[in-house]
């Protein structure tokens, strides 16, 4: 399941919003438990990894070279599922690129978060 939400990245960093979306999915989809979360390098942060581990979720993040984050180590990165997750992540990033270029969400043509969110639903769908 994928979630789409327009938010202010200054007030709410993306990793915090991602953890909120994971909690929302588990509440809305009764009986579904999120086991892994794949994300880009921007999510390679101590608070996001700790939040995932606290919820029992394996964070499968693109790691920043030379940066160590507690909780993201060989337990996760050495598994075959991690390598597969990174391959699939590239496909997801291509979708985001399409949404920005063809879907018109690189630069919003509307003022306000609610209008931009309303414009984004058809583009994401």
C-alpha positions in Angstrom: 0.0 0.0 0.0 1.3 3.5 -0.8 0.4 6.7 0.9 0.4 10.2 -0.6 0.5 13.3 1.5 1.6 16.9 0.8 3.3 18.4 3.8 5.7 21.2 4.8 9.1 19.6 5.0 10.4 22.4 7.2 7.8 21.9 9.9 7.6 18.1 9.5 10.7 16.3 8.2 9.9 13.5 5.8 11.1 10.7 8.1 8.6 11.7 10.7 5.8 11.8 8.2 6.9 8.3 7.0 6.6 6.9 10.5 3.2 8.5 10.9 2.1 6.9 7.6 3.3 3.5 8.7 1.2 3.8 11.8 -1.8 4.9 9.7 -1.5 1.9 7.5 -1.5 -0.5 10.4 -4.6 1.2 11.9 -6.6 1.4 8.6 -5.6 -2.1 7.4 -6.6 -4.3 10.3 -4.5 -7.4 10.5 -1.7 -6.0 8.4 1.7 -5.5 10.1 4.4 -3.5 8.3 7.6 -5.6 8.4 10.0 -3.5 6.3 10.3 0.0 5.0 12.4 0.9 2.0 13.6 4.5 1.7 16.2 6.8 0.1 19.4 8.3 1.7 17.4 11.2 3.2 15.9 8.7 5.7 19.3 7.4 6.8 18.9 9.2 10.2 19.1 8.0 13.8 15.6 9.0 14.7 14.0 7.3 11.7 16.0 4.0 12.2 15.2 4.1 16.0 11.5 4.7 15.2 11.4 1.7 12.8 13.2 -0.6 15.3 10.9 0.5 18.1 7.9 -0.6 16.0 9.6 -3.9 15.0 10.1 -2.8 11.4 13.3 -3.5 9.5 14.5 -0.2 7.8 15.9 -1.0 4.4 17.4 2.4 3.6 19.9 3.5 1.0 22.9 4.1 3.3 25.1 7.3 3.1 28.7 6.3 2.7 30.8 6.9 5.7 27.9 7.5 8.0 27.0 5.0 10.7 23.6 4.9 12.3 22.8 2.8 15.3 20.3 0.1 14.5 21.2 -0.1 10.8 24.0 -2.6 10.4 24.7 -6.0 9.1 21.5 -7.4 10.6 19.7 -5.6 7.8 22.1 -4.8 5.0 23.6 -8.3 4.6 20.2 -9.9 3.9 19.1 -10.7 0.4 15.8 -8.8 1.0 17.8 -5.6 1.5 19.5 -5.9 -2.0 16.1 -6.6 -3.5 14.6 -3.7 -1.7 17.2 -1.4 -3.2 16.5 -2.6 -6.7 12.8 -2.0 -6.2 13.5 1.4 -4.7 14.9 2.5 -8.1 11.6 1.7 -9.8 9.7 3.7 -7.1 12.0 6.7 -7.7 11.2 6.5 -11.4 7.5 6.9 -10.5 8.3 10.0 -8.4 10.2 11.4 -11.4 7.1 10.8 -13.6 4.8 12.5 -11.0 7.1 15.5 -11.0 7.5 15.9 -14.8 4.4 14.5 -16.4 2.1 14.8 -13.4 3.0 18.5 -13.0 4.0 18.3 -9.3 7.6 19.6 -9.5 6.3 23.1 -9.0 2.7 23.4 -7.7 0.4 25.6 -9.7 -1.9 26.0 -6.8 -1.6 27.9 -3.5 -2.2 26.0 -0.3 -1.6 22.5 0.8 -5.2 21.3 0.4 -5.4 22.4 -3.3 -2.0 20.9 -4.0 -3.0 17.7 -2.3 -6.2 17.6 -4.4 -4.2 18.1 -7.6 -1.8 15.3 -6.5 -4.3 12.5 -6.1 -5.0 12.1 -9.9 -1.3 12.5 -10.7 -0.4 9.8 -8.2 -3.2 7.5 -9.2 
